[in-house]
Amino acid sequence: MNDLLNQFLTVRSQSEELCAPLLAEDYVVQPKEFVSPPKWHLGHSTWFFETFLLQHKPGYSVFDPHYNFVFNSYYESVGARVIRTDRGNLSRPSVADVYSYRKHVDLHLSEWLDQWTNEEPLRTLLMLGLNHEQQHQELLMTDIKYILGHNPLFPPYDLGYKDPEDFSSGAEAYIQIAEGLYDIGYADDGFCYDNEQGRHRVWLDGFTIAAQLVTNAAYLEFIEAGGYGDFRHWHAEGWDWVQKEQVKAPLYWHEIEGEWMEYGLSGLRKLDPEGLLCHVSFYEAAAFAAWRGMRLPTEQEWEVAALAFNWGRRWEWTNSAYLPYPGFCKAEGAIGEYNGKFMVNQMVLRGASDATPLGHSRVTYRNFFHASARWQYSGIRLVKQ
């Protein structure tokens, strides 16, 4: 078996392993527009390989011509699609149908990959497809958590699930970064997304950044000090959001009979004060920083400082809007829709999270979400003013 085929089969099997604890009823639930049903994730990642790779294979026939409409996500170039809010209405195709679809595509692509050489021109598309599926593996975990965490019974995903060990020393420490010129962006020979390209030099004033992420205990102080009720800490848009949505704590926190509880993949449990804060929006992150008399790092500051601290447990909000690097150019066709068209009204997060697949993180990775998003594993790292 060649290395390329082994990579493909490994990534594909990991998606199905993530879904193994689910019941059939869990696969189709869509409690919010931004949450996609697990069944849809499995179908969409398969559709990506079929549409952008297998349809180049001589003699290949699509598994089902209707699936382009069902599993296309946002690719205008590829045709009409089910609108995002209707993904939870797809009782058909069934879960069994989707797994048959995956098996069909895996079989045909595996047979083809086994004949590829290192010079195969479609190799770049395959690597994009593998990284695309890994992105959906993280979305699978965050969407599954949202689905189960908003079930009134708070069912566990896996009773035996344990969070990775914390890398915090417990003591609040800071790292001083000197002013100067620094290079930003991807510079290696491996895979990266187009939004990481365009390595360029930036000037940074000196700054002091926290060595550790904010803990639950630190954020609880903000809550108990009335942080959610004091407009002075919030951006105007964030203050409107807090009042409209009646937000009083991070996502998955519940105050029950005077005690704070948190829903995790092992079920509802007592809040761990020393645990790393998770599931906060940019609005909350910025408000907490303001309350502490600090700020969030820019994405350039984060990338420069990341070599000096441990990262990877939480996606970390930055104070940078998601914009193209100098010289950014969208690719032609559907692949050009992957990142570029989302460069508006989004904030950048850096790092990785407990839900990020192994091998799918790097210091230049630019994640992005709207300022109100908090169903991802997002946390806070502070910079002194």
For each residue, the residues with C-beta under 8 A, 3 or more apart:
1: 5 6 9 114
2: 5 6 113 114 116
3: 6 7
4: 7 8 113 116 123 126
5: 1 2 8 9 110 113 114
6: 1 2 3 9 10
7: 3 4 10 11 130
8: 4 5 11 12 106 109 110 113 126 130
9: 1 5 6 12 13 106 110
10: 6 7 13 14
11: 7 8 14 15 130 133 134
12: 8 9 15 16 102 106 133
13: 9 10 16 17
14: 10 11 17 18 137 357
15: 11 12 18 19 41 42 45 133 136 137 140
16: 12 13 19 20 42 99 102
17: 13 14 20
18: 14 15 137 140 141 144
19: 15 16 22 27 38 42 140 144
20: 16 17
21: 157 158
22: 19 26 27 38 144
23: 26 27
24: 27 95
25: 28 29
26: 22 23 29 38 144 147 148
27: 19 22 23 24 37 38 39 95
28: 25 37 39 88 90 91 95
29: 25 26 37 88 147
30: 33 35 36 37 85 87 88 89
31: 35 88 146 147 150
32: 35 146 375
33: 30 84 85
34: 373 375
35: 30 31 32 143 146 147 375
36: 30 40 41 44 84 87 139 143
37: 27 28 29 30 40 41 87 88 90 143 147
38: 19 22 26 27 41 42 140 143 144 147
39: 27 28 42 43 90 95 98
40: 36 37 43 44 71 87 90
41: 15 36 37 38 44 45 136 139 140 143
42: 15 16 19 38 39 45 46 98 99 102
43: 39 40 46 47 67 70 71 93 98 101 102
44: 36 40 41 47 48 71 72 73 136
45: 15 41 42 48 49 129 132 133 136
46: 42 43 49 50 71 98 101 102 105
47: 43 44 50 51 67 68 71 72
48: 44 45 51 52 129 132 133
49: 45 46 52 53 54 105 109 129
50: 46 47 53 54 55 62 63 67 105
51: 47 48 54 55 68 72 78
52: 48 49 55 125 128 129 334 335
53: 49 50 56 57 109 122 125 126 129
54: 49 50 51 57 60 105 108 109 112
55: 50 51 52 60 62
56: 53 122
57: 53 54 60 108 109 112
58:
59:
60: 54 55 57 108
61:
62: 50 55 65 67 68
63: 50 67 101 104 105
64: 67 93 101
65: 62 68
66: 69 70
67: 43 47 50 62 63 64 70 71 93 101
68: 47 51 62 65 71 72 78 79 81
69: 66 72 79 80 81 82
70: 43 66 67 81 82 90 93
71: 40 43 44 46 47 67 68 81
72: 44 47 51 68 69 75 78 79 80 81 82
73: 44 81 84
74: 81 337
75: 72 78 79 81 334 337
76: 337
77: 333 334 337
78: 51 68 72 75 81 334
79: 68 69 72 75
80: 69 72
81: 68 69 70 71 72 73 74 75 78
82: 69 70 72 86 87 90
83: 86
84: 33 36 73 87
85: 30 33 88
86: 82 83 89 90
87: 30 36 37 40 82 84 90
88: 28 29 30 31 37 85
89: 30 86
90: 28 37 39 40 70 82 86 87 93
91: 28 94
92: 97
93: 43 64 67 70 90 97 98 101
94: 91 97 98
95: 24 27 28 39 98 99
96: 99 100
97: 92 93 94 100 101
98: 39 42 43 46 93 94 95 101 102
99: 16 42 95 96 102 103
100: 96 97 103 104
101: 43 46 63 64 67 93 97 98 104 105
102: 12 16 42 43 46 98 99 105 106
103: 99 100 106 107
104: 63 100 101 107 108
105: 46 49 50 54 63 101 102 108 109
106: 8 9 12 102 103 109 110
107: 103 104 110 111
108: 54 57 60 104 105 111 112
109: 8 49 53 54 57 105 106 112 113
110: 5 8 9 106 107 113 114
111: 107 108 114 115
112: 54 57 108 109 115 116
113: 2 4 5 8 109 110 116 126
114: 1 2 5 110 111
115: 111 112
116: 2 4 112 113 120 122 123
117: 120
118: 123
119: 123
120: 116 117 123
121: 124
122: 53 56 116 125 126
123: 4 116 118 119 120 126 127
124: 121 127 128
125: 52 53 122 128 129 335
126: 4 8 53 113 122 123 129 130
127: 123 124 130 131 191
128: 52 124 125 131 132 191 335 338
129: 45 48 49 52 53 125 126 132 133
130: 7 8 11 126 127 133 134
131: 127 128 134 135 191 193 360
132: 45 48 128 129 135 136
133: 11 12 15 45 48 129 130 136 137
134: 11 130 131 137 138 357 359 360
135: 131 132 138 139 360
136: 15 41 44 45 132 133 139 140
137: 14 15 18 133 134 140 141 357
138: 134 135 141 142 353 355 356 357 360
139: 36 41 135 136 142 143
140: 15 18 19 38 41 136 137 143 144
141: 18 137 138 144 145 265 355
142: 138 139 145 146 355 375 376 377
143: 35 36 37 38 41 139 140 146 147 375
144: 18 19 22 26 38 140 141 147 148 157
145: 141 142 148 149 157 252 263 265 375
146: 31 32 35 142 143 149 150 375
147: 26 29 31 35 37 38 143 144 150 151
148: 26 144 145 151 154 155 156 157 263
149: 145 146 154 252 263
150: 31 146 147
151: 147 148 154 155
152:
153:
154: 148 149 151 263 267 268
155: 148 151 267
156: 148 159 161 265 266 267
157: 21 144 145 148 161 265 266
158: 21 161 265 266
159: 156 266 267
160: 266
161: 156 157 158 264 265 266
162: 266
163: 166 264 275 354
164: 313 354
165:
166: 163 274 275 276 313
167: 310 313
168: 212 213 215 274 276
169: 173 211 212
170: 274
171:
172: 210 212
173: 169 210 211 212
174: 208 209 210 211 384
175: 208 209 210 211 305 308 309
176: 206 207 208
177: 204 206 207 208 209 301 304 305 308
178: 206
179: 203 204 205 206
180: 203 204
181: 201 202 203 204
182: 201 202 203 204 300 303 304
183: 187 199 200 201
184: 199 200 201 202 300 303 304 325 364
185: 196 197 198 199 200 325 364
186: 192 196 197 199 362 364
187: 183 199
188: 192
189:
190:
191: 127 128 131
192: 186 188 196 197 362 364 365
193: 131 196 197 338 339 365 366
194: 197 328 330 331 338 339 340
195: 322 324 325 328 339 340 343 366
196: 185 186 192 193 325 364 365 366
197: 185 186 192 193 194 325 328
198: 185 324 325 326 327 328
199: 183 184 185 186 187 325
200: 183 184 185 325 326 327
201: 181 182 183 184
202: 181 182 184 300
203: 179 180 181 182
204: 177 179 180 181 182 207 300 301 304
205: 179
206: 176 177 178 179
207: 176 177 204 297 301 305 383 384
208: 174 175 176 177 383 384
209: 174 175 177 297 301 302 305 309 381 382 383 384
210: 172 173 174 175 213 214 309 381 382 383
211: 169 173 174 175 308 309
212: 168 169 172 173 215 309 310 381
213: 168 210 276 277 313 314 316 379 380 381
214: 210 218 219 276 277 288 379 380 381 382
215: 168 212 218 219 273 274 275 276 277
216: 219 220 262 271 272 273 274 275 276 277
217: 220 221 273 274
218: 214 215 221 222 277
219: 214 215 216 222 223 250 277 280 288 380
220: 216 217 223 224 260 271 273
221: 217 218 224 225
222: 218 219 225 227 287 288 291 292
223: 219 220 227 228 248 249
224: 220 221
225: 221 222 291
226: 229 230
227: 222 223 230 233 287 288 291
228: 223 242 247 248 249
229: 226
230: 226 227 233 234 291
231: 234 239
232: 290
233: 227 230 287 288 290 291
234: 230 231 238 239 242 283 286 287 290
235: 238 239 283 286 287
236: 239 240
237: 240 241 283 371
238: 234 235 241 242 281 282 283 284 286 287 371
239: 231 234 235 236 242 243
240: 236 237 243 244
241: 237 238 244 245 247 281 283 372
242: 228 234 238 239 245 246 247 283
243: 239 240 246
244: 240 241
245: 241 242
246: 242 243
247: 228 241 242 284
248: 223 228
249: 223 228 253 254 255 260
250: 219 253 277 278 279 280 284 374
251: 279 280 374 375
252: 145 149 262 263 264 278 279
253: 249 250 260 261 262 271
254: 249 260 261 262 263 268
255: 249 258 259 260 261
256: 259 261
257:
258: 255
259: 255 256 270 271
260: 220 249 253 254 255 270 271
261: 253 254 255 256 268 269 270 271
262: 216 252 253 254 268 269 270 271 272 275
263: 145 148 149 154 252 254 267 268 269
264: 161 163 252 267 268 269
265: 141 145 156 157 158 161
266: 156 157 158 159 160 161 162 269
267: 154 155 156 159 263 264
268: 154 254 261 262 263 264
269: 261 262 263 264 266 272
270: 259 260 261 262
271: 216 220 253 259 260 261 262 275
272: 216 262 269 275
273: 215 216 217 220
274: 166 168 170 215 216 217
275: 163 166 215 216 262 271 272 278
276: 166 168 213 214 215 216 313 314 379
277: 213 214 215 216 218 219 250 280 314 379 380
278: 250 252 275 314 377 378 379
279: 250 251 252 374 375 376 377 378
280: 219 250 251 277 284 285 288 317 374 378 379 380
281: 238 241 284 285 371 372 373 374 378
282: 238 285 286 317 347 369 371 372 373
283: 234 235 237 238 241 242 286 287 371 372
284: 238 247 250 280 281 287 288 374
285: 280 281 282 288 289 296 317 378 379 380
286: 234 235 238 282 283 289 290 295 296 317 319
287: 222 227 233 234 235 238 283 284 290 291
288: 214 219 222 227 233 280 284 285 291 292 380
289: 285 286 292 294 295 296 380 382 383
290: 232 233 234 286 287 293 294 295
291: 222 225 227 230 233 287 288
292: 222 288 289 382
293: 290 385
294: 289 290 382 383 384 385
295: 286 289 290 319 382 383 385
296: 285 286 289 317 318 319 380 381 382 383
297: 207 209 301 302 305 316 318 319 381 383
298: 301 302 318 319 320
299: 302 303 318 320 348 350 366
300: 182 184 202 204 303 304 320
301: 177 204 207 209 297 298 304 305 318 383
302: 209 297 298 299 305 306 316 318 350 351 381
303: 182 184 299 300 306 350 363 364
304: 177 182 184 204 300 301 307
305: 175 177 207 209 297 301 302 308 309
306: 302 303 309 311 350 351 363
307: 304 363
308: 175 177 211 305
309: 175 209 210 211 212 305 306 381
310: 167 212 313
311: 306 316 350 351 352
312: 351 352 353 356 361
313: 164 166 167 213 276 310 351 352 353 354 377 379
314: 213 276 277 278 351 353 354 377 378 379
315: 349 350 351 352 353 367 376 377 378 379
316: 213 297 302 311 349 350 351 378 379 380 381
317: 280 282 285 286 296 347 349 378 379 380
318: 296 297 298 299 301 302 347 348 349 350
319: 286 295 296 297 298 347
320: 298 299 300 323 347 348
321: 346 347 348
322: 195 342 343 344 346 347 348 366 368
323: 320 343
324: 195 198 328 340 343
325: 184 185 195 196 197 198 199 200 328
326: 198 200
327: 198 200
328: 194 195 197 198 324 325 340
329:
330: 194 336 337 340 341
331: 194 335 336 338
332: 335 336
333: 77 336
334: 52 75 77 78 337
335: 52 125 128 331 332 338
336: 330 331 332 333 340
337: 74 75 76 77 330 334 340 341
338: 128 193 194 331 335
339: 193 194 195 342 343
340: 194 195 324 328 330 336 337 343
341: 330 337
342: 322 339 346 368
343: 195 322 323 324 339 340 346
344: 322
345: 370
346: 321 322 342 343 368 369 370
347: 282 317 318 319 320 321 322 368 369 370 371
348: 299 318 320 321 322 366 367 368
349: 315 316 317 318 367 368 369 376 378
350: 299 302 303 306 311 315 316 318 363 365 366 367
351: 302 306 311 312 313 314 315 316 361 365
352: 311 312 313 315 356 360 361 365
353: 138 312 313 314 315 356 376 377 378
354: 163 164 313 314 377
355: 138 141 142 376 377
356: 138 312 352 353 360 361
357: 14 134 137 138 360
358:
359: 134
360: 131 134 135 138 352 356 357
361: 312 351 352 356 365
362: 186 192 365
363: 303 306 307 350
364: 184 185 186 192 196 303
365: 192 193 196 350 351 352 361 362
366: 193 195 196 299 322 348 350
367: 315 348 349 350 376
368: 322 342 346 347 348 349
369: 282 346 347 349 373 376 378
370: 345 346 347 373
371: 237 238 281 282 283 347
372: 241 281 282 283
373: 34 281 282 369 370 376 378
374: 250 251 279 280 281 284 378
375: 32 34 35 142 143 145 146 251 279
376: 142 279 315 349 353 355 367 369 373
377: 142 278 279 313 314 315 353 354 355
378: 278 279 280 281 285 314 315 316 317 349 353 369 373 374
379: 213 214 276 277 278 280 285 313 314 315 316 317
380: 213 214 219 277 280 285 288 289 296 316 317
381: 209 210 212 213 214 296 297 302 309 316
382: 209 210 214 289 292 294 295 296
383: 207 208 209 210 289 294 295 296 297 301
384: 174 207 208 209 294
385: 293 294 295
